[in-house]
Amino acid sequence: MMTIPRFSELQLGFELPSLQLPAINRTTLALYAGASGDHNQVHIDLDFARKSRQPDVFAHGMLSAAYLGRLLTNWVPQEQIRALSVRFVGITHLGHIPHLSGRVVEKFEADGEQRVRVQLQCSNQYGESRLVGDAVVALA
C-alpha cells in the first residue's frame, strides 16, 4: 500500500523515490508504438532512421514522459497530480537505461489546497538529461 506524503512533513529538496527501468530496446519501442499509436518510422525503421541522419532508431520522447508519469504515480495517486509539463533535451538511444528522479522545489497553497512543485528528470546511465520537467501535486 502506498504511503502518501503529507505536506507538513515534506521539506524543500526532498527527493522522490527514484525509478530505474530496463534498457531501451527494439521490443520496447515496438510495444510503445502499438500502445500509443505513434508509428513514426524514425522510432521503428532502421533504414528510415539512417536516412534521417540517425545511427539507429531511438525512443519516442513521450515514452520518457510516460516514465516520468510513472515516477509520480509511484509516489502519489494520479488524482493528486494537478499539472505535469516536460521538455525534451536529448535523444534516448537504444541501450540507454532510463533513470527517473524528482525533487520538491516549492511548497505553496492554491485553490484551497496545499501543493508542492516537483522538478523532474529522466536521464540515461551516463547522467545525461533526456527529458526535464515539473509537476504540481496536491497533498493533505
Secondary structure as the mmCIF struct_conf table of DSSP 4:
data_model
#
loop_
_struct_conf.conf_type_id
_struct_conf.id
_struct_conf.beg_label_comp_id
_struct_conf.beg_label_asym_id
_struct_conf.beg_label_seq_id
_struct_conf.end_label_comp_id
_struct_conf.end_label_asym_id
_struct_conf.end_label_seq_id
HELX_LH_PP_P HELX_LH_PP_P1 ILE A 4 ARG A 6
HELX_RH_3T_P HELX_RH_3T_P1 PHE A 7 GLU A 9
TURN_TY1_P TURN_TY1_P1 LEU A 12 GLY A 13
HELX_LH_PP_P HELX_LH_PP_P2 PHE A 14 PHE A 14
STRN STRN1 GLU A 15 GLU A 15
HELX_LH_PP_P HELX_LH_PP_P3 LEU A 16 SER A 18
STRN STRN2 LEU A 19 GLN A 20
HELX_LH_PP_P HELX_LH_PP_P4 PRO A 22 ILE A 24
HELX_RH_AL_P HELX_RH_AL_P1 ARG A 26 SER A 36
HELX_RH_3T_P HELX_RH_3T_P2 GLN A 41 HIS A 43
TURN_TY1_P TURN_TY1_P2 ILE A 44 ILE A 44
HELX_RH_AL_P HELX_RH_AL_P2 LEU A 46 LYS A 51
TURN_TY1_P TURN_TY1_P3 SER A 52 ARG A 53
BEND BEND1 PRO A 55 ASP A 56
STRN STRN3 PHE A 58 PHE A 58
HELX_RH_AL_P HELX_RH_AL_P3 GLY A 61 TRP A 75
BEND BEND2 VAL A 76 VAL A 76
HELX_RH_3T_P HELX_RH_3T_P3 GLN A 78 GLN A 80
STRN STRN4 ILE A 81 PHE A 88
BEND BEND3 GLY A 90 GLY A 90
STRN STRN5 HIS A 93 HIS A 93
TURN_TY1_P TURN_TY1_P4 LEU A 94 GLY A 95
STRN STRN6 HIS A 99 ALA A 110
TURN_TY1_P TURN_TY1_P5 ASP A 111 GLY A 112
STRN STRN7 GLU A 113 SER A 123
TURN_TY1_P TURN_TY1_P6 GLN A 125 TYR A 126
BEND BEND4 GLY A 127 GLY A 127
STRN STRN8 SER A 129 LEU A 139
#
